[in-house]
Each structure stands twice: as C-alpha cells, then as structure tokens.
C-alpha cells in the first residue's frame, strides 16, 4: 500500500478562511519529497503519488513520507 498525502480543502469566503479538516490529496509536492530526502525519480520508482503542481509543503506529509521510507527499509 502506498502512502497518501493530506491537503487542506479549498476555503470559502463564508468560512472566513478557516479550514478545519484535511482531505486526501492527489500526491506529494516536490518540496515535501526533498525535505524527506527523496528525489522525484526515486518517488516514481517506489510508486509514491506525485502532484508537481502543488507548491505547499506540509509537515504532516513529510512525517508520512519518512514513516513510509522506514517501513520500506525494514522490509528490504
């Protein structure tokens, strides 16, 4: 099973810019991959979902990536 990222949903003006929950995202951003120590090529090889359009970098996704890498290294 591959790791899935979480992103904030779009904010509406009526919500006053507050997004209280997270939703499953399309893929990890390039910034999140680099902070976790993974290149884009390596992420493609191990089957991680990528969303190169995203420019945000969320700490919880970096944590998910590091945990996924540790699980992969344990099985290898």
Backbone bond lengths (Angstrom), bond angles and torsions (degrees), N, CA, C in turn:
res aa  C-N    CA-C-N  psi(-1)  N-CA   C-N-CA  omega(-1)  CA-C   N-CA-C  phi
1 X - - - 1.443 - - 1.519 108.83 -
2 X 1.307 117.58 134.00 1.450 121.01 -179.89 1.520 110.72 -88.77
3 X 1.311 115.12 156.74 1.455 120.90 177.35 1.520 109.56 -74.86
4 X 1.315 117.69 145.98 1.460 122.18 178.65 1.524 108.62 -120.55
5 X 1.318 117.88 136.80 1.457 120.64 179.29 1.525 112.18 -82.36
6 X 1.324 115.94 161.46 1.453 122.44 173.74 1.520 108.88 -115.57
7 X 1.303 116.92 140.11 1.460 122.22 178.18 1.519 109.24 -132.32
8 X 1.323 115.54 161.41 1.452 120.63 176.52 1.520 108.96 -80.27
9 X 1.335 117.85 139.34 1.464 119.24 177.63 1.527 110.36 -71.54
10 X 1.324 117.91 161.20 1.460 120.28 177.33 1.527 110.75 -60.22
11 X 1.317 115.44 144.85 1.458 120.37 -178.66 1.523 110.32 -96.07
12 X 1.306 116.19 142.71 1.452 122.32 177.31 1.522 109.03 -102.95
13 X 1.289 116.52 151.14 1.455 120.98 179.30 1.528 110.48 -60.44
14 X 1.329 116.95 -37.38 1.466 120.17 -178.61 1.529 112.21 -66.05
15 X 1.343 117.92 -22.43 1.462 121.85 178.63 1.517 111.93 -83.25
16 X 1.334 116.81 -3.85 1.469 123.05 -177.27 1.517 112.03 60.62
17 X 1.309 116.72 32.15 1.454 120.89 173.50 1.505 115.23 77.79
18 X 1.311 119.40 15.45 1.457 121.90 -178.28 1.524 109.06 -104.20
19 X 1.325 116.15 120.07 1.465 121.04 175.53 1.521 107.09 -110.18
20 X 1.313 117.47 109.46 1.455 121.10 -172.84 1.514 115.19 -86.46
21 X 1.306 118.08 -22.12 1.469 119.00 -175.34 1.527 109.61 -126.63
22 X 1.321 114.63 168.76 1.461 121.26 179.35 1.520 108.87 -112.40
23 X 1.321 116.59 157.69 1.460 121.47 175.93 1.520 107.95 -130.35
24 X 1.321 116.24 162.78 1.457 119.86 177.20 1.513 109.43 -67.77
25 X 1.318 116.05 136.09 1.452 120.95 -178.56 1.514 112.31 -96.81
26 X 1.329 114.93 175.53 1.462 122.07 -179.79 1.525 111.28 -77.37
27 X 1.327 116.66 -36.96 1.455 120.58 -178.76 1.514 111.14 -176.86
28 X 1.331 116.25 173.65 1.457 122.11 -179.60 1.519 110.37 -80.85
29 X 1.334 116.61 148.05 1.459 120.68 179.01 1.524 109.99 -83.48
30 X 1.315 115.65 163.77 1.463 121.44 179.71 1.523 110.77 -64.38
31 X 1.322 117.39 -36.18 1.461 122.12 178.25 1.530 111.04 -64.13
32 X 1.334 116.90 -43.34 1.467 120.66 179.07 1.520 111.05 -64.01
33 X 1.322 116.75 -39.56 1.467 120.01 178.25 1.521 111.10 -63.82
34 X 1.333 117.23 -45.01 1.469 119.78 -177.20 1.521 111.35 -67.43
35 X 1.335 118.44 -37.63 1.467 120.23 178.41 1.526 112.03 -69.95
36 X 1.328 117.29 -24.16 1.463 120.89 176.47 1.528 111.19 -87.63
37 X 1.339 117.07 -5.64 1.461 120.55 177.84 1.517 113.98 84.62
38 X 1.318 117.26 29.57 1.464 122.08 -178.59 1.523 108.80 -121.32
39 X 1.318 116.33 134.13 1.465 119.59 174.25 1.525 108.81 -84.20
40 X 1.331 115.86 162.66 1.463 120.82 179.86 1.528 110.04 -63.52
41 X 1.320 116.80 -38.96 1.467 120.79 179.82 1.526 111.26 -63.86
42 X 1.351 116.22 -43.11 1.469 119.91 179.75 1.530 110.39 -65.99
43 X 1.339 117.16 -38.74 1.463 120.82 178.91 1.523 110.65 -62.56
44 X 1.331 116.36 -39.28 1.469 119.52 177.78 1.524 110.90 -66.72
45 X 1.346 116.38 -38.94 1.471 119.92 -179.13 1.520 111.87 -65.12
46 X 1.349 117.74 -38.80 1.463 119.10 -177.82 1.528 112.49 -89.43
47 X 1.342 117.03 0.17 1.464 120.86 171.98 1.510 115.81 87.36
48 X 1.337 118.46 22.87 1.460 120.40 177.38 1.526 109.98 -77.92
49 X 1.327 117.83 139.76 1.468 119.59 176.95 1.524 110.88 -71.58
50 X 1.325 117.39 137.06 1.457 122.65 -178.66 1.522 109.76 -119.57
51 X 1.316 115.25 143.64 1.454 121.60 171.44 1.520 106.16 -133.49
52 X 1.324 116.33 90.15 1.453 121.05 -174.36 1.527 112.14 -75.32
53 X 1.337 117.81 -5.96 1.463 120.44 175.74 1.523 111.55 -79.26
54 X 1.318 116.59 -25.89 1.467 120.47 -179.03 1.519 110.79 -70.59
55 X 1.338 116.50 138.97 1.456 120.74 177.15 1.514 112.52 -114.14
56 X 1.322 117.18 -3.94 1.467 120.54 -179.34 1.525 110.26 -79.73
57 X 1.312 114.79 158.71 1.464 120.82 -179.35 1.524 107.56 -136.30
58 X 1.333 117.43 103.24 1.462 121.69 -176.38 1.527 110.10 -100.18
59 X 1.336 115.47 135.10 1.470 121.15 -178.33 1.522 111.73 -63.66
60 X 1.336 117.16 -35.13 1.468 118.56 -178.48 1.528 111.14 -67.20
61 X 1.333 118.32 -30.47 1.461 120.07 176.96 1.523 111.33 -73.59
62 X 1.328 117.06 -33.85 1.470 120.29 175.78 1.522 109.52 -64.13
63 X 1.327 116.55 -40.33 1.468 121.26 177.61 1.531 110.57 -62.94
64 X 1.350 116.88 -42.52 1.471 121.28 178.45 1.528 110.31 -61.38
65 X 1.347 116.93 -42.53 1.461 121.13 179.63 1.522 111.73 -63.63
66 X 1.333 117.17 -44.24 1.473 120.36 -179.58 1.522 111.43 -64.84
67 X 1.336 117.00 -39.25 1.470 120.01 177.23 1.526 110.71 -65.37
68 X 1.323 116.92 -39.99 1.461 120.84 179.14 1.534 110.76 -65.11
69 X 1.335 116.82 -40.30 1.471 119.99 177.76 1.518 111.47 -65.09
70 X 1.334 117.30 -38.66 1.469 119.08 179.36 1.529 111.15 -66.59
71 X 1.340 117.03 -36.32 1.461 120.29 176.69 1.535 110.97 -66.37
72 X 1.338 116.51 -38.38 1.465 119.54 178.61 1.514 112.08 -67.22
73 X 1.344 116.19 -37.64 1.467 119.05 -178.65 1.535 110.77 -72.58
74 X 1.339 117.37 -28.63 1.470 120.67 177.27 1.525 111.03 -68.90
75 X 1.327 117.08 -37.95 1.460 120.25 -177.95 1.520 112.06 -77.83
76 X 1.337 117.73 -22.64 1.463 120.06 -179.06 1.494 112.98 -82.29
